[in-house]
């Protein structure tokens, strides 16, 4: 997946609007928004409602990080999640992970599944509908950057790393030097094995105590945040981040990406490919031909499984990608028919789009198949089975936008 380049800002600063415009930009329904109009921010994942593709991010700002109130966010229907350099779902990302976001204002504030944030607070941007959410290694791989280790200081199981984020090949090599913590819980990946801090010190690679220069050793980091042990009475560094993972070589991160890719491929094959309806050619007696654009960010092997002449099913969904209705399986109320055409657009598609259009003839169109509506489309060989009730939009007697205590069963 190739994306437009973004500017890396140091951890000590809030990542704010990437484009200064005279008027705030709001995406239009049925159109993929230009990435240069997005706002960029970074923060720690604090809460996830995976079924509704929303959550909260504790954004990085000028004040003490632990005092920052989490910011609500929602994924746009075509929004892309990346974890370990691979496609992902929100359910795959651990709470506490530092994420980089590219976001827009709500396309329709009245239908937003998270509270609409008022403008005017630089530490709480109103752009909270996300088109791209990625962890640190995904961000670095996309940007062509790598962390260069300068120095490590350890005191048994605790310590600090000094590193700078720099271009992997060529360019300016004077990245801002940053200090992050690590401890015995930091996972260190070498090839296909996971090792601990104690093993590196036992090998003499790192000192058990004291400082050691690392001469710009190239690595990739997973980043999180945790409370500083020294407490309020000492030199507590409220905004200092922690290294959760260190990938010492490219093979180790490629292995992590491969594993995450397989997780996501299984997820899509059981939930079907998200898309939206571009155009409908209406026939007689309920027949119609639908033109769909498949959403982007998936592994290429998934797109290749849609073939001209194959039978397919199209199920209605909402903007959270939940199936709109079903009592048993997504196939129950799906539109069915043959794939007439699979067409790939020329050039680089906008972020959120795969650039792949599919034309399907169906014997009976349903309301969820109208132009502009979000759907999920099945490929031959994919699952037709049962899904958890929370992944359907019409299940439960509680408010889907802002759940109240009725979300819990009454006994």
N, C-alpha and C positions, 0 to 999 in steps of 0.2 A: 504494500500500500504506500503510494507516494502522496505526500501532502505538502502544501505550501510551507515554506520555512517560517519559523517563528523566532522571536528574540528571547534568549535565555536571560532571565533577571536573577540576581543573587538571592540567596535565601533570606537575607536581612531585609528584603523589600517585598512589599505586596506586589503581585503581578496584577496589573490593572489593564485598562483598555488598550488594545493593540492599535486601534484606529480612532483618531479624533475626527468626529463628523459634526456638521452643523445640527443635524437632527438625529435623534436616537433611531437606530435601525431595528425594525421588527420584521421577522420572517413572515412570508406569505404562505398560506396553506396551499400545498400542491407544488411548491417551488423549493429547490435546494438553495439555501442562502449562501452568498459569497463569504468565504472564510475570512477575508480581510476586514469584514464588518464585525467580526466577533470580538468579544472581550476575553482576555486571558487572565486566569487566576490560579493560585496554587494553595493547597491546604491539606488537612488531614481528614480522612474519611471517618465521620463520627457516628453515622447511623445509616442503615440501608433497609429499604422496603423493596426487596428484589422483584416481587410480583408486579408492582406498579412502576418499576424502573425509576425510583426516586430515592432521595436520602438527604443527608446533611453533611456539609463540609465545614470544618473549622478553618476559616481562611487565615492566611498569614498576613499580619498587619504590623503597625508600628508599636502597638502595646504588647504586654506580656501575653504569650500565646495561650497560656492556660485560662486566661480570663475571657478569651474570645468566644462569643456565642456562636454555635454552629449555624451555618447558612443553608437554607433549604435549596435543593436543586432537583430538577427532573430531566431525564434524558428525552430529547426530541425523538419522535418515532424512528427517524433515520440516524439518530445519534450513535456514535461508535465508541465502544469500550475496548481498551487495550491493556493487557497485563502480561508482564514478562516478554514483551515484544510480540504478542500474539493476540488474536481476537478473543474476547472474553464477554462475560455477562457480569452484572453487578454482584451476583451471588458468589463469584469467584474471588473477589478481592477482600482480603482481611480488613476488619475494622482497625483503624489506626494508620493505614497506609497513606503516605503522602502522594497526592495526585495532582496532575496538571489538567486544567480544564479550559476549553474554548466554548463560550456560551453566548446566547442571545437573549433578548427580552422575550417574554411569553408570546407566541404567535396570537393567542386569544386569551387575554387575562381572565375573562369570565369562565373559561374552561380549564384554567391551569390546575394541575393536580397538586401543586404546592402553593403556599401563600405568595402573593405578588409582593416583591420587595420595593419599597419606595426609593426613589433616587435621592441623591444628596449626601450620602454617607460614603466616603472614599473607601472605608474598610468593609462595606457591605454592598457590593455592586448589584444593581437590579437585574443584571443579565444572569439568570439562573436556569435557563433552558439549554442544555448542553448538547453540542454537536460532536465533541471529542473529549473523552476522559481517559487519561493514561497514567500509568505509574512511571517512576523515574527511569528505569531501563528502557521502557517503550519510548519515552520522550527523547532519551539520548540516542537511541538507534535511529529514530526518525530524523533527528537533527544532525546526525553524523558526528556526535560528540562522545567524549569519554572522560572519565575521572582519572586524573594523574595524582597518585599518592606521593605526598612530599615527606611526611613524617608521621610516626606513630609514637605515642607515649602510653605505657601500660603500667598498672599497679595491680598485679595478679589478674583478676577477672574483669577489671574496669580500665577504661582508657579513653583516649581521644585520637582521632585521625585528622590530619591536615591534608587537604586535597584541593585541586582546582578543576573545574569543568572546562575542557578545551576541545577544539576541533580534532577529530580523529586523524585526519590527514590534511596537512597544509593549513593555511589561514593563520589567524592570530593565535599564538600559543601563550598569551598572557592572561589566562582566565583568572577571575577573582579567587583568591585563596580563602577557603572556608574551613571551619573546625566543626567536626561532628563527633558524637560520642559512640562508643561501642562497648559491649560487655559479653559475658559468657553466652547470652542468648543469641548473639549475632551468628547467623548461618553463613558459612564460608564454602563456596562451591568451586571445585577444581575438577575439570573434566566432567565425569558423571558421578562423582562422589561428593558427599557433604562432609566437611570436617569442622572441628571446633577451634576456638581460640587457643585452648590448651594444647591441641595437637601442633599448631603452628609454632607455639613457643617451645614445645618439646623438640621440634625439629631444628630449632635455632633460627627459623626464618624471621620471627619476631621476638623481641626480648620479653622475658617474664616480667621484668620491672625496668623502668627507665625509658629513655628516648632512643629512637633509631631513625636515621634518614633512609627513605625508600626510593630516592632518585627518580621520582616521576613514574613509578610503576603504573601501567594502565590497567584499570579495572572498571566494572560497572557496579553501581550501588542500588540496593533497594533502601528506601528512606522511610522512617517513621518518626514519632516523637514520643517521649515518655518523661515523666516528672524527674527533675534533677535530684540526686540523692543528698546533695549538701544542704538543701533546705533554705528557708528564708533568712536565716541568721548569718549565712556565709555569702559566697560569691555565686549565687544561683544564676544560671544562664537560662532565662525563661524561654528564649526563642531558639535555643540550640537544638538541632535535630539529631536523631540517632540513626546509625546505619543498621538496618535489619538484616541485610544480605550483602555479600560481596561475591561477585563473579570474577574469579581471577583470570579467566581466559575466555576466548570466544566460544570454544567448544562447550563450556559449561552453560552459557546463556542460550546457545542454540538448542541444547538439550532441554532446558527449561521451556523455551518457546515451543518446541515440538510437543512436549507433554501438554501444555496449555492449549495448543491448537487442537489436539485430539479431544480434549474435554469439551471445547466449544463446538466442534463438529458434531459430536454426539448430542449436544444440547439443541442445535439447530435441526438436526434430523428428527428429533422428537417433538419440536415445537413449530417446525416448518419455517420457510424463508420469508422474512417480512418484505413487503413491497407496498406500493400504492397504485391506484388505478389512474392511468393517464387519460384514457379515452375509451368510450363504449360505442360500438356500432349495434344499434338495436335491430332485432329481427322481428319475427312474428311469433305469437304464442309463447312469449317469454324467452325466446332464444336471443343470444347476444354474443358478440365477439369483444373481448376485453383486451386492452393493451396495458400491460403492467411494467413498471420500472422496479427492478430488484434493488433493495437497499445495499449499501456498500459495507466494507469492513470485514467481510467474511473470508474464509480460506477459499482460494481459487477452485479447489476441488469440488466444493459445494455447488458453485455456479455451473460447473461442467456437467452436473447430473441432470440439468434441464435440457432435454433433447427434443427436437422437432419430431412430431408423430407420436410421442409418448402421451399417455393419458395422465391427467393431473387433477387436483382438487384445489379449490380456492375458498378459504374460510374468512369471513368478516372478522376484523379486529378493531380495537380502538387505538388511541394515540399512545397508550402505554404498551401496546403490542399484545394485550390480553385478548383472547378470543371473545368476540362479542356475545355469543350465546351458544350453549350446548348443554344437554342434560347428561350426555355420556362421553362422546369423543368429539374432537374437532371435525371429523369427517361427517358427523350426523347431519349438519345443516350446510355442508360445503357445496359450492357449485362445481360441476364436473364436466370434463370434456377434453378434447385433444389439444396439444400444443401445435399451433399452426406455424409459428416462426419464433426463432431466437436470434436477436440482432444485437450486436455490440457496437456502440457509438464510437466514432473516431475521436482521437485526442483524449486528454485527461478529464474524467468526469468530475463534477463538483463533489466536495466532501459530503458524504452521506449517500451518494449514488454509486451503484456499481457500473453504471453506463450500459447495463444490459436490459433490453426490453423484450418482453415475451407476449405474444398474442395467443389467446386461448378462446376457443369456441365453446360455449356452454349452452345446454338445452334449457336452463332455467336460471335467469339472473335474479339475485336477491337484493334487498335494499343496501346491504353492505358492499355491493359491487359497483356502486355509482362512482362517477369520476371524482377524484380527490380523496376517496376513502382509503384507509389503511387496511391491508389484507395480509394473510399468510398463505403461501402457496406450497403445495406438496410436490415432491419429486418421487418417481417410482423407486420403490425399495425403502422409502422412509417410513417411520412409525405412523400407525393410525390409532394408536392406543389411548388409554385413559390418562388424563392429566390431573394434578391436584386441583381442588375446587377453587382455590384462590387465584388460579390462572385463567378464570373465566370472569367476564365483566358483569354477568347477570346473576351471580350467586351471592346470597347473603342479604340481610335486611338492613345493612348499614350504609352510611354515606361513603361512596367509593373515593370521592375527592378528598375529604378530610374525615377519616374514620373517628367515630365516637366510641364510648365503651361497649356499644353493641357489637363491635368487632369480635368480642369474646363470646363463646356460647354461654347460655344460661342453663344451669343445672338445677 
